[in-house]
Amino acid sequence: MSGRVISGYREDGSPIRGYRKTDRRQRQRPFIDRINELNDKFARRNPTKWSPEVRIGFLLPRDIAAFVSPGAHGIGVYVHRGGFVQITNGSSFECFQSAIEFFAAVAKNRPAFSVLCSVRSTSMPDRHYCRYLSVVNGAMVESPCHTAPHIYEARG
């Protein structure tokens, strides 16, 4: 029996006993689905004059997003409020090259981190895949999305 016990007294003084069904918790969606929704939302909000073939999107960690201003950060690189970064370019290789240049400027002399990235094509919007981008001292490594990478840093 799921629920909470209801106890108390009615106006006439008789006791109330029973169970009340509690609200079920919503199952939380996978993080990559939320990144995909942000990627689509900001693509519709900020359309470009030229039609880029591929766009990637990821959320910056909070300790870095606080120091990155919203707006354009190069050709095809746009940072939205809240730390969501969207990069549009002609191919996924060019998007990752732009991400390397972005992280070299933004994440230099910062702690290492990994972000989950959504890669989506405009010609086939229903097909997408994800990658982990691991950044150490401004240098970026791309890895498949099967398992989250661990970055081990020396103490001191």
TORPA-4810 file (N, C-alpha, C, O; in nm, 3 decimals):
<nodes>
NODE_1_0.084_-0.116_0.000_0.000_0.000_0.000_0.089_0.123_0.000_0.169_0.142_0.092_M
NODE_2_0.078_0.208_-0.101_0.160_0.327_-0.105_0.076_0.446_-0.064_-0.042_0.454_-0.097_S
NODE_3_0.135_0.537_0.007_0.064_0.656_0.049_0.100_0.696_0.189_0.186_0.635_0.253_G
NODE_4_0.035_0.799_0.237_0.059_0.847_0.373_-0.063_0.819_0.458_-0.176_0.818_0.410_R
NODE_5_-0.039_0.796_0.585_-0.148_0.772_0.678_-0.214_0.906_0.709_-0.147_1.003_0.742_V
NODE_6_-0.345_0.908_0.699_-0.421_1.027_0.734_-0.481_1.002_0.872_-0.549_0.902_0.894_I
NODE_7_-0.455_1.091_0.963_-0.515_1.076_1.096_-0.563_1.212_1.143_-0.508_1.315_1.106_S
NODE_8_-0.665_1.209_1.223_-0.723_1.332_1.275_-0.863_1.303_1.326_-0.902_1.188_1.342_G
NODE_9_-0.937_1.408_1.350_-1.074_1.394_1.400_-1.169_1.477_1.316_-1.137_1.587_1.272_Y
NODE_10_-1.289_1.421_1.295_-1.394_1.493_1.226_-1.457_1.594_1.320_-1.423_1.600_1.438_R
NODE_11_-1.550_1.676_1.266_-1.617_1.775_1.348_-1.699_1.713_1.460_-1.714_1.771_1.567_E
NODE_12_-1.751_1.593_1.435_-1.832_1.527_1.538_-1.747_1.453_1.641_-1.802_1.394_1.734_D
NODE_13_-1.614_1.453_1.626_-1.526_1.390_1.722_-1.485_1.248_1.687_-1.403_1.190_1.758_G
NODE_14_-1.538_1.191_1.579_-1.498_1.055_1.542_-1.361_1.059_1.473_-1.330_1.152_1.399_S
NODE_15_-1.281_0.956_1.497_-1.145_0.956_1.439_-1.147_0.928_1.289_-1.233_0.856_1.238_P
NODE_16_-1.049_0.987_1.218_-1.030_0.964_1.075_-0.904_0.879_1.061_-0.797_0.916_1.109_I
NODE_17_-0.919_0.766_0.996_-0.802_0.683_0.966_-0.811_0.640_0.821_-0.919_0.609_0.770_R
NODE_18_-0.698_0.638_0.755_-0.698_0.596_0.615_-0.565_0.628_0.550_-0.469_0.670_0.616_G
NODE_19_-0.562_0.608_0.423_-0.441_0.634_0.346_-0.475_0.729_0.232_-0.581_0.722_0.171_Y
NODE_20_-0.382_0.817_0.206_-0.397_0.909_0.094_-0.286_0.878_-0.005_-0.170_0.866_0.034_R
NODE_21_-0.321_0.867_-0.129_-0.222_0.836_-0.231_-0.132_0.957_-0.252_-0.181_1.069_-0.269_K
NODE_22_-0.002_0.935_-0.251_0.093_1.044_-0.273_0.116_1.063_-0.421_0.091_0.973_-0.502_T
NODE_23_0.163_1.180_-0.457_0.195_1.208_-0.597_0.315_1.124_-0.637_0.414_1.112_-0.564_D
NODE_24_0.305_1.067_-0.755_0.419_0.990_-0.805_0.525_1.086_-0.856_0.494_1.192_-0.910_R
NODE_25_0.647_1.047_-0.838_0.756_1.129_-0.889_0.772_1.104_-1.038_0.765_0.991_-1.085_R
NODE_26_0.793_1.211_-1.110_0.818_1.198_-1.253_0.957_1.138_-1.274_1.053_1.177_-1.207_Q
NODE_27_0.966_1.045_-1.366_1.096_0.989_-1.398_1.177_1.095_-1.471_1.130_1.154_-1.568_R
NODE_28_1.298_1.117_-1.424_1.380_1.222_-1.484_1.434_1.175_-1.618_1.483_1.063_-1.632_Q
NODE_29_1.424_1.263_-1.716_1.472_1.231_-1.850_1.624_1.226_-1.852_1.689_1.292_-1.771_R
NODE_30_1.680_1.150_-1.944_1.826_1.150_-1.956_1.878_1.289_-1.991_1.811_1.368_-2.058_P
NODE_31_1.999_1.318_-1.945_2.059_1.450_-1.963_2.077_1.484_-2.111_2.063_1.600_-2.150_F
NODE_32_2.109_1.384_-2.193_2.131_1.411_-2.335_2.002_1.457_-2.402_2.007_1.537_-2.495_I
NODE_33_1.886_1.407_-2.356_1.759_1.454_-2.413_1.736_1.601_-2.382_1.686_1.675_-2.467_D
NODE_34_1.772_1.644_-2.261_1.757_1.786_-2.227_1.852_1.873_-2.309_1.816_1.984_-2.349_R
NODE_35_1.974_1.824_-2.334_2.070_1.898_-2.418_2.016_1.908_-2.560_2.028_2.014_-2.623_I
NODE_36_1.957_1.801_-2.613_1.900_1.804_-2.748_1.787_1.906_-2.757_1.776_1.978_-2.857_N
NODE_37_1.702_1.913_-2.655_1.593_2.011_-2.656_1.647_2.154_-2.655_1.596_2.240_-2.726_E
NODE_38_1.750_2.179_-2.575_1.811_2.313_-2.574_1.872_2.345_-2.710_1.862_2.457_-2.758_L
NODE_39_1.936_2.246_-2.770_1.998_2.266_-2.901_1.893_2.305_-3.005_1.916_2.396_-3.084_N
NODE_40_1.779_2.236_-3.005_1.671_2.269_-3.099_1.607_2.404_-3.066_1.578_2.482_-3.156_D
NODE_41_1.586_2.430_-2.939_1.521_2.554_-2.897_1.602_2.677_-2.940_1.547_2.772_-2.995_K
NODE_42_1.732_2.674_-2.914_1.814_2.789_-2.950_1.841_2.797_-3.099_1.869_2.906_-3.150_F
NODE_43_1.833_2.686_-3.171_1.847_2.691_-3.317_1.726_2.760_-3.379_1.740_2.835_-3.476_A
NODE_44_1.608_2.736_-3.323_1.488_2.804_-3.374_1.485_2.950_-3.332_1.435_3.035_-3.406_R
NODE_45_1.538_2.980_-3.213_1.535_3.118_-3.163_1.634_3.207_-3.237_1.605_3.323_-3.263_R
NODE_46_1.750_3.154_-3.272_1.855_3.233_-3.339_1.890_3.172_-3.474_1.998_3.113_-3.488_N
NODE_47_1.802_3.183_-3.574_1.837_3.127_-3.705_1.945_3.211_-3.772_1.956_3.332_-3.748_P
NODE_48_2.025_3.147_-3.854_2.132_3.218_-3.925_2.091_3.239_-4.069_2.002_3.170_-4.120_T
NODE_49_2.157_3.334_-4.136_2.125_3.362_-4.276_2.172_3.250_-4.367_2.106_3.216_-4.465_K
NODE_50_2.287_3.193_-4.334_2.336_3.079_-4.411_2.301_2.953_-4.334_2.296_2.954_-4.211_W
NODE_51_2.278_2.848_-4.405_2.230_2.725_-4.342_2.347_2.634_-4.308_2.399_2.566_-4.396_S
NODE_52_2.389_2.631_-4.182_2.498_2.541_-4.145_2.447_2.396_-4.144_2.331_2.369_-4.115_P
NODE_53_2.535_2.306_-4.176_2.496_2.166_-4.188_2.489_2.096_-4.052_2.402_2.012_-4.031_E
NODE_54_2.578_2.130_-3.960_2.588_2.060_-3.832_2.591_2.162_-3.719_2.650_2.270_-3.732_V
NODE_55_2.527_2.126_-3.608_2.538_2.210_-3.489_2.559_2.120_-3.367_2.501_2.012_-3.358_R
NODE_56_2.642_2.166_-3.276_2.664_2.095_-3.151_2.625_2.187_-3.036_2.633_2.309_-3.048_I
NODE_57_2.582_2.129_-2.928_2.543_2.207_-2.812_2.584_2.137_-2.684_2.580_2.014_-2.675_G
NODE_58_2.625_2.216_-2.584_2.664_2.160_-2.455_2.650_2.268_-2.349_2.647_2.388_-2.379_F
NODE_59_2.642_2.224_-2.224_2.634_2.315_-2.110_2.771_2.326_-2.045_2.836_2.225_-2.017_L
NODE_60_2.815_2.449_-2.022_2.940_2.469_-1.951_2.921_2.439_-1.803_2.811_2.458_-1.751_L
NODE_61_3.025_2.393_-1.734_3.015_2.376_-1.589_2.990_2.512_-1.522_3.028_2.616_-1.575_P
NODE_62_2.927_2.510_-1.406_2.889_2.635_-1.339_3.007_2.724_-1.305_2.998_2.847_-1.316_R
NODE_63_3.118_2.664_-1.263_3.232_2.748_-1.224_3.298_2.816_-1.343_3.370_2.914_-1.325_D
NODE_64_3.277_2.767_-1.463_3.330_2.834_-1.583_3.223_2.922_-1.647_3.254_3.030_-1.697_I
NODE_65_3.097_2.877_-1.644_2.988_2.955_-1.706_2.972_3.091_-1.640_2.925_3.185_-1.703_A
NODE_66_3.009_3.102_-1.513_2.997_3.229_-1.443_3.090_3.336_-1.501_3.064_3.455_-1.488_A
NODE_67_3.199_3.293_-1.564_3.298_3.388_-1.616_3.292_3.405_-1.767_3.376_3.475_-1.824_F
NODE_68_3.196_3.342_-1.833_3.182_3.353_-1.979_3.058_3.436_-2.008_2.948_3.402_-1.965_V
NODE_69_3.076_3.545_-2.080_2.963_3.634_-2.110_2.878_3.577_-2.222_2.931_3.516_-2.316_S
NODE_70_2.745_3.596_-2.215_2.658_3.552_-2.324_2.685_3.634_-2.450_2.715_3.753_-2.443_P
NODE_71_2.673_3.569_-2.564_2.693_3.638_-2.691_2.783_3.558_-2.783_2.817_3.442_-2.755_G
NODE_72_2.822_3.620_-2.892_2.906_3.554_-2.992_3.049_3.546_-2.942_3.102_3.642_-2.886_A
NODE_73_3.112_3.431_-2.964_3.252_3.408_-2.926_3.327_3.352_-3.045_3.392_3.248_-3.034_H
NODE_74_3.319_3.417_-3.156_3.384_3.370_-3.277_3.281_3.337_-3.383_3.161_3.358_-3.364_G
NODE_75_3.327_3.286_-3.495_3.237_3.255_-3.605_3.165_3.124_-3.575_3.228_3.019_-3.562_I
NODE_76_3.034_3.130_-3.565_2.954_3.011_-3.541_2.946_2.966_-3.397_2.880_2.866_-3.368_G
NODE_77_3.011_3.036_-3.303_3.009_2.999_-3.162_2.926_3.101_-3.087_2.958_3.220_-3.088_V
NODE_78_2.820_3.055_-3.023_2.730_3.146_-2.950_2.704_3.089_-2.812_2.664_2.973_-2.798_Y
NODE_79_2.725_3.172_-2.709_2.698_3.133_-2.571_2.568_3.199_-2.528_2.552_3.321_-2.538_V
NODE_80_2.473_3.116_-2.482_2.344_3.166_-2.435_2.348_3.181_-2.284_2.439_3.131_-2.218_H
NODE_81_2.249_3.253_-2.231_2.240_3.267_-2.086_2.226_3.131_-2.020_2.160_3.042_-2.074_R
NODE_82_2.287_3.115_-1.906_2.282_2.987_-1.837_2.399_2.896_-1.872_2.411_2.787_-1.816_G
NODE_83_2.485_2.939_-1.964_2.603_2.861_-1.997_2.584_2.760_-2.108_2.669_2.673_-2.126_G
NODE_84_2.474_2.768_-2.185_2.456_2.677_-2.298_2.532_2.732_-2.417_2.513_2.847_-2.456_F
NODE_85_2.618_2.649_-2.476_2.701_2.689_-2.591_2.651_2.613_-2.713_2.633_2.492_-2.709_V
NODE_86_2.629_2.687_-2.821_2.588_2.626_-2.947_2.688_2.665_-3.055_2.717_2.783_-3.075_Q
NODE_87_2.740_2.564_-3.124_2.839_2.586_-3.230_2.780_2.532_-3.360_2.740_2.416_-3.367_I
NODE_88_2.775_2.616_-3.463_2.724_2.575_-3.593_2.834_2.588_-3.696_2.911_2.684_-3.697_T
NODE_89_2.841_2.488_-3.785_2.943_2.490_-3.888_2.903_2.393_-3.999_2.796_2.334_-3.994_N
NODE_90_2.990_2.377_-4.097_2.958_2.294_-4.213_2.968_2.145_-4.189_2.896_2.068_-4.253_G
NODE_91_3.055_2.101_-4.097_3.070_1.959_-4.068_3.098_1.943_-3.919_3.129_2.040_-3.849_S
NODE_92_3.088_1.820_-3.871_3.115_1.796_-3.729_3.262_1.821_-3.697_3.294_1.867_-3.588_S
NODE_93_3.352_1.791_-3.792_3.495_1.818_-3.769_3.519_1.967_-3.748_3.593_2.005_-3.658_F
NODE_94_3.456_2.052_-3.831_3.472_2.197_-3.815_3.410_2.246_-3.685_3.463_2.338_-3.623_E
NODE_95_3.299_2.184_-3.642_3.238_2.221_-3.513_3.332_2.189_-3.398_3.347_2.269_-3.305_C
NODE_96_3.396_2.071_-3.403_3.489_2.034_-3.296_3.614_2.121_-3.300_3.673_2.150_-3.195_F
NODE_97_3.656_2.165_-3.419_3.769_2.258_-3.428_3.733_2.391_-3.362_3.814_2.450_-3.292_Q
NODE_98_3.611_2.439_-3.386_3.566_2.563_-3.322_3.557_2.546_-3.171_3.586_2.639_-3.096_S
NODE_99_3.516_2.427_-3.127_3.509_2.400_-2.983_3.649_2.400_-2.921_3.667_2.448_-2.809_A
NODE_100_3.747_2.347_-2.994_3.886_2.348_-2.945_3.933_2.492_-2.927_3.994_2.525_-2.825_I
NODE_101_3.906_2.578_-3.025_3.947_2.719_-3.015_3.873_2.791_-2.903_3.932_2.873_-2.833_E
NODE_102_3.744_2.759_-2.885_3.665_2.819_-2.778_3.720_2.780_-2.641_3.738_2.866_-2.554_F
NODE_103_3.747_2.651_-2.621_3.799_2.606_-2.492_3.941_2.655_-2.466_3.980_2.676_-2.351_F
NODE_104_4.020_2.672_-2.572_4.155_2.725_-2.554_4.151_2.867_-2.499_4.239_2.906_-2.423_A
NODE_105_4.048_2.943_-2.536_4.036_3.080_-2.486_3.968_3.086_-2.349_4.005_3.167_-2.265_A
NODE_106_3.870_3.001_-2.327_3.786_3.011_-2.207_3.838_2.928_-2.089_3.830_2.972_-1.975_V
NODE_107_3.890_2.810_-2.117_3.924_2.716_-2.010_4.073_2.706_-1.979_4.116_2.611_-1.914_A
NODE_108_4.151_2.802_-2.024_4.294_2.801_-1.995_4.315_2.828_-1.846_4.252_2.918_-1.790_K
NODE_109_4.402_2.752_-1.782_4.433_2.764_-1.638_4.310_2.745_-1.550_4.298_2.809_-1.446_N
NODE_110_4.220_2.659_-1.590_4.100_2.623_-1.512_4.109_2.475_-1.477_4.184_2.401_-1.541_R
NODE_111_4.033_2.430_-1.377_4.032_2.286_-1.346_3.977_2.204_-1.462_3.896_2.253_-1.541_P
NODE_112_4.020_2.080_-1.472_3.975_1.991_-1.579_3.827_1.958_-1.561_3.778_1.950_-1.448_A
NODE_113_3.756_1.938_-1.672_3.614_1.904_-1.668_3.575_1.830_-1.795_3.648_1.833_-1.895_F
NODE_114_3.460_1.765_-1.790_3.401_1.698_-1.906_3.259_1.747_-1.924_3.188_1.769_-1.826_S
NODE_115_3.218_1.765_-2.049_3.080_1.806_-2.078_3.022_1.709_-2.180_3.093_1.656_-2.265_V
NODE_116_2.892_1.687_-2.168_2.821_1.602_-2.263_2.771_1.691_-2.377_2.708_1.794_-2.353_L
NODE_117_2.800_1.650_-2.499_2.773_1.733_-2.616_2.678_1.660_-2.710_2.690_1.540_-2.731_C
NODE_118_2.582_1.733_-2.765_2.487_1.679_-2.862_2.527_1.727_-3.001_2.545_1.846_-3.023_S
NODE_119_2.541_1.633_-3.094_2.576_1.665_-3.233_2.454_1.635_-3.318_2.403_1.523_-3.316_V
NODE_120_2.407_1.735_-3.394_2.284_1.720_-3.471_2.305_1.780_-3.610_2.366_1.886_-3.624_R
NODE_121_2.253_1.712_-3.711_2.260_1.760_-3.848_2.129_1.829_-3.885_2.022_1.786_-3.842_S
NODE_122_2.139_1.937_-3.963_2.017_2.007_-4.003_1.945_1.934_-4.117_1.824_1.949_-4.132_T
NODE_123_2.018_1.857_-4.196_1.953_1.785_-4.305_1.875_1.663_-4.253_1.776_1.623_-4.314_S
NODE_124_1.919_1.605_-4.141_1.848_1.492_-4.078_1.827_1.524_-3.930_1.901_1.473_-3.845_M
NODE_125_1.729_1.608_-3.896_1.716_1.653_-3.757_1.677_1.544_-3.659_1.700_1.559_-3.539_P
NODE_126_1.618_1.434_-3.706_1.579_1.328_-3.612_1.697_1.239_-3.575_1.687_1.161_-3.480_D
NODE_127_1.808_1.248_-3.647_1.926_1.170_-3.615_2.029_1.258_-3.545_2.064_1.366_-3.593_R
NODE_128_2.074_1.211_-3.432_2.177_1.283_-3.357_2.259_1.183_-3.278_2.219_1.068_-3.260_H
NODE_129_2.373_1.227_-3.231_2.455_1.144_-3.145_2.522_1.233_-3.042_2.518_1.356_-3.052_Y
NODE_130_2.582_1.171_-2.942_2.644_1.250_-2.836_2.790_1.213_-2.823_2.833_1.105_-2.864_C
NODE_131_2.865_1.305_-2.766_3.007_1.288_-2.740_3.039_1.354_-2.606_2.971_1.446_-2.563_R
NODE_132_3.143_1.306_-2.542_3.197_1.374_-2.424_3.316_1.457_-2.469_3.403_1.408_-2.541_Y
NODE_133_3.318_1.581_-2.426_3.432_1.669_-2.452_3.503_1.690_-2.318_3.449_1.751_-2.227_L
NODE_134_3.625_1.638_-2.308_3.705_1.653_-2.187_3.807_1.762_-2.211_3.877_1.763_-2.312_S
NODE_135_3.813_1.856_-2.117_3.900_1.973_-2.133_3.997_1.978_-2.017_3.956_1.977_-1.900_V
NODE_136_4.126_1.984_-2.048_4.231_1.996_-1.947_4.321_2.112_-1.989_4.389_2.104_-2.091_V
NODE_137_4.321_2.218_-1.909_4.406_2.335_-1.932_4.387_2.393_-2.073_4.483_2.436_-2.136_N
NODE_138_4.264_2.393_-2.122_4.233_2.452_-2.251_4.244_2.356_-2.368_4.200_2.390_-2.478_G
NODE_139_4.301_2.237_-2.349_4.312_2.137_-2.456_4.192_2.044_-2.447_4.151_2.005_-2.337_A
NODE_140_4.135_2.006_-2.562_4.013_1.927_-2.564_4.037_1.788_-2.622_4.114_1.771_-2.716_M
NODE_141_3.969_1.689_-2.563_3.971_1.552_-2.612_3.827_1.509_-2.633_3.743_1.528_-2.544_V
NODE_142_3.796_1.453_-2.748_3.662_1.404_-2.778_3.660_1.253_-2.754_3.751_1.182_-2.796_E
NODE_143_3.554_1.205_-2.688_3.542_1.061_-2.663_3.398_1.018_-2.684_3.306_1.100_-2.676_S
NODE_144_3.376_0.888_-2.712_3.239_0.841_-2.734_3.155_0.853_-2.607_3.206_0.873_-2.497_P
NODE_145_3.026_0.840_-2.625_2.930_0.867_-2.519_2.895_0.744_-2.436_2.806_0.752_-2.352_C
NODE_146_2.961_0.632_-2.456_2.923_0.509_-2.387_2.944_0.520_-2.237_2.855_0.485_-2.159_H
NODE_147_3.060_0.567_-2.196_3.089_0.583_-2.054_3.149_0.721_-2.032_3.221_0.773_-2.117_T
NODE_148_3.119_0.778_-1.918_3.172_0.911_-1.887_3.321_0.901_-1.856_3.363_0.814_-1.781_A
NODE_149_3.401_0.988_-1.914_3.545_0.984_-1.887_3.577_1.039_-1.748_3.508_1.126_-1.697_P
NODE_150_3.681_0.987_-1.690_3.730_1.036_-1.561_3.863_1.106_-1.584_3.951_1.053_-1.652_H
NODE_151_3.876_1.223_-1.528_4.000_1.299_-1.540_4.066_1.299_-1.404_4.007_1.346_-1.306_I
NODE_152_4.186_1.249_-1.397_4.260_1.243_-1.272_4.366_1.351_-1.273_4.451_1.354_-1.362_Y
NODE_153_4.361_1.439_-1.175_4.459_1.547_-1.166_4.549_1.524_-1.046_4.506_1.469_-0.945_E
NODE_154_4.673_1.566_-1.058_4.767_1.554_-0.948_4.729_1.652_-0.836_4.680_1.761_-0.862_A
NODE_155_4.753_1.611_-0.714_4.725_1.700_-0.601_4.834_1.805_-0.589_4.949_1.784_-0.626_R
NODE_156_4.792_1.917_-0.536_4.892_2.019_-0.504_4.906_2.123_-0.600_4.988_2.213_-0.582_G
</nodes>
